[in-house]
Amino acid sequence: MRAVLALFLVDSAHGLGMSKTTAVGLVGAYLSACYLTAMPGGWIADRLTGARKAALIGGVAILAGHVTLAFEAGAATVYAALVLIAIGTGLQKPNMTAMVGKLYADHSDQERDAAYSRFYASVNAGGLAATLLVGWLGLRFGWNVAFGAAVVAIAFSLVVFRFSGSLRGAADRPGRPLPRAEARTLAVRVLWSVLAVLVVGAVARATGALTLPHVLTAFAVLTVVVPAVCIGRLLRRKDLDERGRKGIRAYAGLFAAAVAFFCILDLAGSSVQLFAADHVDMMGLPVTWQAALNPVMTIAFAGVLAAVWRKVKVSAPAKFSAGLVLGGASFLLLALAATQATGGVHISLLWLVGLYVLLSTGELFLAPTGLSISHKLAPAGTGSQLAGVFFLAVAAGDAIGSQVATHLTGAALYLALGGFAVVAGLAMCAATPRLRVLTSA
């Protein structure tokens, strides 16, 4: 999806014909929503279904969204499909992650970090195959064919997951089942919330305020408010002792650092994709394949880092600091490349290779560590929820980064985000000794 969505949205002949800034904003909001829904997805697993069943339901929703895209009949169906995929992804991401944590619950921190690195590499292997195939099909045969191919692949993966014997015992029951009285109260609150959203939407439409840019801006604000509320509620839990509370406070600092990193990472699927289409000499390769460089680098380096983490003890805050600096450096490199791509000049593909070497290495330092530390610091019965909270950092980063990209473009955008990430990484480095104490076992 990331390989073709931005190109589909700006395609005036066979897509929606959006402006580039609007397309970048929508792709960012879509990617953000895929992670924002991870928190309720984790809660549903912890309180209602168990992680495995929630992940399976999420896969069905993703399948339905891609079926809708394959029969695309206008902007409304595209938005509906993106909503379905976002909901399904929110059910899958935290719960697949939580199952890895369950399988390695009795292992050391180093072994668990290594397991998450392997898990992360396997996810990227699937992303690589999808990027190469779907991107090529979209450019060669049309967007509907590309989305249809995704339907076949997702259906196959669902069958494999459903009948996988090794996962049947992993997180198959809710950690803290929801009492009936609490469920009824929650249902009423959800109903009132839905009605409130519908009323606000109707009023905004009647007054002409219901525009896509306004919706995307409001959504970006939501991605900041939601994690702040979630972390605040965790800190106020009555069953949380002082040690656990200090751990959650340290987690809040790591969360903020992750937001800065993810402001950069997922712009590769929108701003960088469109930059490559206009300014990079792809040497005869489909332009969608530039997105494949990220999973290629991730797969290449994941095994190496997993082996390193088994032998060398490096704290989570130190890994976060290194990841931020590497991610920021990648966009500073891209800012330099953008200054060379003026007046119709096409720059070498090697600029993007350099970008993804830095960005993917930074991702491997930060993202698997964030998943691992989420499992480690999670209060009892909230393993999937805290994994969901980490995914909210991705949601906030995606939304904020795409909003910045609607106001800044080219070298200015890459310089601003890259410079901010490097400064944040250096600040994290200074805070590492204190955070290391708070996150230690």
PLY file of the C-alpha trace (Angstrom):
ply
format ascii 1.0
element vertex 441
property float x
property float y
property float z
element edge 440
property int vertex1
property int vertex2
end_header
0.00 0.00 0.00
2.76 2.46 0.94
4.44 1.86 -2.42
1.46 3.00 -4.50
-0.95 5.04 -2.38
0.63 8.48 -2.84
1.10 7.90 -6.58
-2.51 6.70 -6.89
-3.82 9.77 -5.07
-1.97 12.27 -7.31
-2.67 10.39 -10.57
-5.12 12.60 -12.47
-5.80 10.00 -15.17
-6.49 6.85 -13.17
-6.40 7.97 -9.54
-8.01 10.74 -7.50
-5.99 13.64 -8.96
-5.12 15.24 -5.61
-2.48 17.91 -5.15
0.83 16.64 -3.80
0.51 18.41 -0.46
-3.01 17.05 0.09
-1.89 13.55 -0.89
1.04 13.69 1.54
-1.34 14.84 4.29
-3.84 12.05 3.55
-1.17 9.33 3.36
0.24 10.55 6.66
-3.21 10.51 8.29
-3.91 7.02 6.93
-0.60 5.65 8.23
-1.20 7.46 11.50
-4.68 5.93 11.82
-3.21 2.44 11.31
-1.25 3.02 14.52
-3.76 5.15 16.42
-6.20 2.24 16.33
-3.53 0.03 17.92
-4.48 1.25 21.40
-8.14 0.15 21.23
-6.92 -2.93 19.37
-4.69 -3.83 22.31
-7.47 -3.07 24.79
-9.91 -5.33 22.93
-7.40 -8.18 23.16
-6.60 -7.59 26.85
-10.21 -7.26 27.96
-12.41 -9.08 25.42
-10.94 -11.51 22.91
-7.30 -12.39 23.54
-4.49 -11.34 21.23
-4.75 -14.15 18.68
-8.46 -13.75 17.98
-8.15 -9.95 17.78
-5.32 -10.26 15.25
-7.43 -12.64 13.15
-10.41 -10.26 13.15
-8.06 -7.45 12.16
-6.82 -9.47 9.21
-10.38 -9.89 7.97
-10.95 -6.11 8.17
-7.73 -5.47 6.22
-8.86 -7.96 3.59
-12.24 -6.19 3.29
-10.50 -2.82 2.86
-8.33 -4.06 0.02
-11.33 -5.66 -1.67
-13.03 -2.25 -1.53
-9.97 -0.60 -3.06
-9.80 -3.18 -5.84
-13.33 -2.15 -6.89
-12.59 1.57 -6.36
-15.49 3.72 -7.49
-14.53 7.21 -6.32
-13.15 9.12 -3.37
-15.82 7.92 -0.90
-14.95 4.25 -1.45
-11.23 5.01 -1.13
-11.81 6.72 2.24
-13.99 3.81 3.41
-11.31 1.31 2.38
-8.59 3.22 4.22
-10.76 3.27 7.37
-11.27 -0.51 7.19
-7.54 -1.14 6.71
-6.68 1.21 9.59
-9.10 -0.57 11.95
-7.78 -3.97 10.95
-4.17 -2.90 11.32
-4.93 -1.55 14.78
-6.21 -4.97 15.78
-3.22 -6.79 14.32
-0.13 -4.74 15.14
-0.16 -4.64 18.97
-1.44 -8.17 19.31
1.06 -9.81 16.98
3.69 -7.89 18.96
2.23 -9.02 22.28
2.32 -12.65 21.16
6.07 -12.36 20.58
6.40 -11.00 24.11
4.35 -13.92 25.49
6.51 -16.47 23.71
9.68 -14.90 25.14
8.32 -13.91 28.56
10.76 -16.18 30.44
13.85 -15.15 28.46
16.42 -12.44 29.20
16.17 -8.83 27.97
18.89 -9.51 25.38
17.10 -12.60 24.03
13.78 -10.76 23.92
15.35 -7.79 22.09
16.89 -10.22 19.61
13.52 -11.95 19.11
11.85 -8.61 18.41
14.59 -7.78 15.89
13.90 -11.06 14.08
10.17 -10.38 14.25
10.74 -6.90 12.84
12.84 -8.35 10.02
10.12 -10.87 9.12
7.54 -8.10 8.93
9.84 -6.15 6.62
10.42 -9.25 4.47
6.70 -9.37 3.80
6.69 -5.62 3.18
9.52 -5.99 0.69
7.73 -8.66 -1.34
4.53 -6.64 -1.33
6.31 -3.44 -2.35
8.06 -5.05 -5.30
5.01 -6.90 -6.60
2.22 -4.40 -5.90
4.29 -1.42 -7.04
5.20 -3.09 -10.33
1.61 -4.24 -10.97
0.25 -0.76 -10.25
2.52 0.95 -12.76
2.26 -1.81 -15.36
-1.40 -2.85 -15.26
-3.23 -0.25 -13.17
-4.00 0.46 -9.55
-7.00 -1.88 -9.32
-4.84 -4.84 -10.36
-2.30 -3.93 -7.71
-4.95 -3.76 -4.99
-6.44 -7.03 -6.23
-3.07 -8.77 -5.90
-2.89 -7.55 -2.31
-6.29 -9.19 -1.69
-4.94 -12.59 -2.77
-1.81 -12.28 -0.62
-3.74 -11.16 2.47
-6.25 -13.99 2.11
-3.42 -16.52 1.92
-1.70 -15.08 5.02
-4.96 -15.25 6.97
-5.32 -18.94 6.21
-1.74 -19.61 7.34
-2.23 -17.62 10.55
-5.56 -19.27 11.34
-4.12 -22.78 11.19
-0.70 -22.08 12.70
-0.35 -24.56 15.57
2.60 -22.81 17.23
0.54 -19.69 17.96
-2.63 -21.30 19.31
-1.51 -21.17 22.91
-0.06 -17.65 22.73
-2.28 -14.98 24.28
-5.46 -16.84 23.34
-7.42 -15.44 26.29
-7.93 -11.86 27.54
-5.47 -10.85 30.27
-8.11 -9.02 32.34
-11.62 -10.02 31.21
-14.10 -7.14 31.24
-16.93 -7.48 33.81
-20.47 -7.19 32.43
-21.32 -4.04 34.40
-18.20 -2.27 33.14
-18.96 -3.47 29.60
-22.44 -1.92 29.71
-21.07 1.39 30.98
-18.44 1.37 28.25
-21.01 0.61 25.55
-23.07 3.63 26.60
-19.99 5.88 26.51
-19.03 4.63 23.07
-22.54 5.24 21.79
-22.59 8.80 23.10
-19.12 9.44 21.64
-20.22 8.22 18.20
-23.33 10.41 18.34
-21.22 13.42 19.34
-18.86 12.86 16.39
-21.82 12.57 14.02
-23.35 15.80 15.33
-20.06 17.70 15.06
-19.56 16.32 11.56
-23.08 17.38 10.50
-22.59 20.90 11.86
-19.16 21.20 10.19
-20.62 20.08 6.87
-23.53 22.51 7.13
-21.16 25.41 7.82
-18.66 24.41 5.11
-15.93 23.60 7.64
-15.84 19.90 6.81
-12.91 19.98 4.40
-10.14 17.42 4.02
-7.36 19.77 5.26
-9.42 20.66 8.37
-10.12 16.98 9.06
-6.44 16.11 8.72
-5.42 18.93 11.08
-8.00 17.86 13.67
-6.79 14.29 13.35
-3.18 15.37 14.00
-4.30 17.08 17.22
-6.12 13.89 18.23
-2.95 11.81 17.81
-1.23 13.99 20.42
-4.13 14.12 22.89
-4.87 10.38 22.91
-1.42 9.12 24.01
-1.17 11.86 26.62
-4.48 10.68 28.11
-3.47 7.00 27.91
-0.14 7.50 29.66
-1.83 9.71 32.25
-4.38 6.97 33.00
-1.63 4.39 33.38
0.14 6.62 35.89
-3.07 6.97 37.93
-3.68 3.22 38.21
-4.24 2.32 41.87
-2.53 -1.06 41.55
0.69 0.50 40.22
3.51 0.67 42.78
6.11 3.45 42.87
8.66 1.42 40.91
6.11 0.78 38.17
5.10 4.44 38.15
8.71 5.54 37.66
9.00 3.07 34.80
5.94 4.57 33.08
7.40 8.08 33.51
10.60 6.93 31.84
8.49 5.31 29.15
6.85 8.70 28.51
10.29 10.14 27.73
11.06 7.30 25.33
7.64 7.81 23.77
8.39 11.47 23.02
11.70 10.49 21.43
9.93 7.91 19.26
7.47 10.57 18.04
10.38 12.67 16.79
11.80 9.69 14.90
8.51 8.65 13.29
7.93 12.19 12.03
10.64 11.20 9.56
10.25 7.48 8.92
6.86 7.23 7.27
7.35 10.29 5.05
9.28 7.77 2.95
5.90 6.52 1.74
4.64 9.93 0.65
7.01 12.91 0.42
10.10 10.84 -0.45
8.07 8.70 -2.88
6.87 11.79 -4.77
10.36 13.33 -4.63
11.78 10.16 -6.20
9.15 10.22 -8.97
10.09 13.79 -9.92
13.80 14.08 -9.19
15.58 10.70 -8.95
17.10 8.71 -11.79
15.75 5.23 -10.99
18.06 3.58 -13.55
15.18 1.87 -15.32
13.56 0.53 -12.13
9.89 1.25 -11.29
9.72 4.34 -9.11
7.64 2.44 -6.55
10.65 0.23 -5.87
12.41 3.06 -4.05
10.16 2.16 -1.13
11.70 -1.33 -1.20
15.05 0.08 -0.08
13.77 0.43 3.50
12.79 -3.25 4.02
15.92 -4.37 2.11
18.16 -2.45 4.51
16.10 -3.55 7.51
16.36 -7.22 6.59
20.07 -6.90 5.83
20.92 -5.27 9.16
18.36 -6.87 11.51
20.20 -10.15 11.89
23.48 -8.38 12.59
21.97 -6.19 15.28
20.03 -9.11 16.80
23.36 -10.95 17.21
24.95 -7.83 18.71
22.16 -7.40 21.27
22.66 -10.99 22.45
26.32 -10.31 23.27
26.44 -6.60 24.11
24.17 -5.05 26.72
23.03 -1.63 25.49
20.27 0.20 27.35
16.99 1.10 25.68
17.57 4.88 26.09
21.00 4.59 24.42
19.46 2.71 21.49
16.76 5.36 21.19
19.39 8.11 21.16
21.39 6.42 18.40
18.23 5.75 16.39
17.18 9.40 16.54
20.57 10.70 15.43
20.73 8.23 12.53
17.17 9.05 11.44
17.86 12.78 11.59
21.08 12.36 9.64
19.16 10.55 6.88
16.94 13.57 6.28
19.86 15.98 6.48
21.42 13.93 3.68
18.16 14.13 1.73
18.08 17.92 2.25
21.51 18.11 0.62
20.28 15.89 -2.23
17.23 18.14 -2.73
19.47 21.16 -3.26
21.06 19.28 -6.18
17.68 18.38 -7.75
16.72 21.78 -9.14
15.70 22.88 -12.60
14.61 19.44 -13.75
17.90 17.78 -12.74
17.57 14.10 -11.79
19.92 13.00 -9.02
21.53 9.59 -8.60
19.66 6.74 -6.94
22.66 6.44 -4.60
21.32 9.43 -2.64
18.27 7.36 -1.71
20.45 4.35 -0.91
22.37 6.52 1.56
19.12 7.85 2.99
17.77 4.36 3.66
21.03 2.99 5.09
20.86 5.66 7.80
17.09 5.62 8.26
16.72 1.83 8.37
19.59 1.43 10.80
18.03 4.07 13.02
14.70 2.27 12.79
16.31 -1.00 13.92
17.89 0.71 16.90
14.66 2.35 17.99
11.53 0.48 16.88
12.20 -3.11 18.07
13.60 -1.69 21.31
10.39 0.30 21.80
8.31 -2.85 21.34
10.51 -4.77 23.78
10.53 -2.07 26.47
6.74 -1.79 26.14
6.40 -5.44 27.11
8.97 -5.08 29.90
7.38 -2.05 31.57
3.73 -3.04 31.06
1.70 -3.30 34.29
0.07 -6.69 34.85
-2.71 -7.45 32.36
-1.83 -4.60 29.98
0.80 -6.13 27.70
-1.14 -5.50 24.49
-2.25 -2.05 25.65
1.26 -0.75 26.30
2.39 -2.14 22.96
-0.55 -0.16 21.59
0.70 2.95 23.38
4.06 2.62 21.62
2.26 2.45 18.29
0.59 5.74 19.24
4.07 7.28 18.97
4.08 6.20 15.34
0.58 7.65 14.91
1.59 11.00 16.36
4.83 11.09 14.38
3.09 10.24 11.10
0.39 12.86 11.61
2.75 15.62 12.77
5.30 14.90 10.05
2.67 14.96 7.31
1.24 18.22 8.67
4.71 19.78 8.55
5.00 18.48 4.97
1.84 20.37 3.97
3.59 23.64 4.90
7.21 22.91 4.01
8.53 21.13 0.93
11.84 19.99 -0.50
15.09 20.80 1.25
13.38 23.01 3.86
11.18 20.11 5.00
14.02 17.61 5.22
16.33 20.07 6.96
13.70 21.01 9.57
12.72 17.45 10.49
16.24 16.05 10.24
17.75 18.78 12.38
15.04 18.39 15.02
15.61 14.62 15.24
19.38 15.03 15.66
18.88 17.57 18.46
16.33 15.27 20.14
18.78 12.37 19.88
21.53 14.37 21.55
19.12 15.39 24.32
18.19 11.73 24.80
21.90 10.88 25.02
22.32 13.36 27.87
19.30 11.87 29.68
20.35 8.23 29.13
22.00 7.63 32.55
18.86 8.67 34.42
16.49 6.83 32.08
18.62 3.69 32.21
18.11 3.50 35.97
14.34 3.95 35.64
13.95 1.28 32.97
16.25 -1.32 34.50
14.75 -4.59 35.70
0 1
1 2
2 3
3 4
4 5
5 6
6 7
7 8
8 9
9 10
10 11
11 12
12 13
13 14
14 15
15 16
16 17
17 18
18 19
19 20
20 21
21 22
22 23
23 24
24 25
25 26
26 27
27 28
28 29
29 30
30 31
31 32
32 33
33 34
34 35
35 36
36 37
37 38
38 39
39 40
40 41
41 42
42 43
43 44
44 45
45 46
46 47
47 48
48 49
49 50
50 51
51 52
52 53
53 54
54 55
55 56
56 57
57 58
58 59
59 60
60 61
61 62
62 63
63 64
64 65
65 66
66 67
67 68
68 69
69 70
70 71
71 72
72 73
73 74
74 75
75 76
76 77
77 78
78 79
79 80
80 81
81 82
82 83
83 84
84 85
85 86
86 87
87 88
88 89
89 90
90 91
91 92
92 93
93 94
94 95
95 96
96 97
97 98
98 99
99 100
100 101
101 102
102 103
103 104
104 105
105 106
106 107
107 108
108 109
109 110
110 111
111 112
112 113
113 114
114 115
115 116
116 117
117 118
118 119
119 120
120 121
121 122
122 123
123 124
124 125
125 126
126 127
127 128
128 129
129 130
130 131
131 132
132 133
133 134
134 135
135 136
136 137
137 138
138 139
139 140
140 141
141 142
142 143
143 144
144 145
145 146
146 147
147 148
148 149
149 150
150 151
151 152
152 153
153 154
154 155
155 156
156 157
157 158
158 159
159 160
160 161
161 162
162 163
163 164
164 165
165 166
166 167
167 168
168 169
169 170
170 171
171 172
172 173
173 174
174 175
175 176
176 177
177 178
178 179
179 180
180 181
181 182
182 183
183 184
184 185
185 186
186 187
187 188
188 189
189 190
190 191
191 192
192 193
193 194
194 195
195 196
196 197
197 198
198 199
199 200
200 201
201 202
202 203
203 204
204 205
205 206
206 207
207 208
208 209
209 210
210 211
211 212
212 213
213 214
214 215
215 216
216 217
217 218
218 219
219 220
220 221
221 222
222 223
223 224
224 225
225 226
226 227
227 228
228 229
229 230
230 231
231 232
232 233
233 234
234 235
235 236
236 237
237 238
238 239
239 240
240 241
241 242
242 243
243 244
244 245
245 246
246 247
247 248
248 249
249 250
250 251
251 252
252 253
253 254
254 255
255 256
256 257
257 258
258 259
259 260
260 261
261 262
262 263
263 264
264 265
265 266
266 267
267 268
268 269
269 270
270 271
271 272
272 273
273 274
274 275
275 276
276 277
277 278
278 279
279 280
280 281
281 282
282 283
283 284
284 285
285 286
286 287
287 288
288 289
289 290
290 291
291 292
292 293
293 294
294 295
295 296
296 297
297 298
298 299
299 300
300 301
301 302
302 303
303 304
304 305
305 306
306 307
307 308
308 309
309 310
310 311
311 312
312 313
313 314
314 315
315 316
316 317
317 318
318 319
319 320
320 321
321 322
322 323
323 324
324 325
325 326
326 327
327 328
328 329
329 330
330 331
331 332
332 333
333 334
334 335
335 336
336 337
337 338
338 339
339 340
340 341
341 342
342 343
343 344
344 345
345 346
346 347
347 348
348 349
349 350
350 351
351 352
352 353
353 354
354 355
355 356
356 357
357 358
358 359
359 360
360 361
361 362
362 363
363 364
364 365
365 366
366 367
367 368
368 369
369 370
370 371
371 372
372 373
373 374
374 375
375 376
376 377
377 378
378 379
379 380
380 381
381 382
382 383
383 384
384 385
385 386
386 387
387 388
388 389
389 390
390 391
391 392
392 393
393 394
394 395
395 396
396 397
397 398
398 399
399 400
400 401
401 402
402 403
403 404
404 405
405 406
406 407
407 408
408 409
409 410
410 411
411 412
412 413
413 414
414 415
415 416
416 417
417 418
418 419
419 420
420 421
421 422
422 423
423 424
424 425
425 426
426 427
427 428
428 429
429 430
430 431
431 432
432 433
433 434
434 435
435 436
436 437
437 438
438 439
439 440
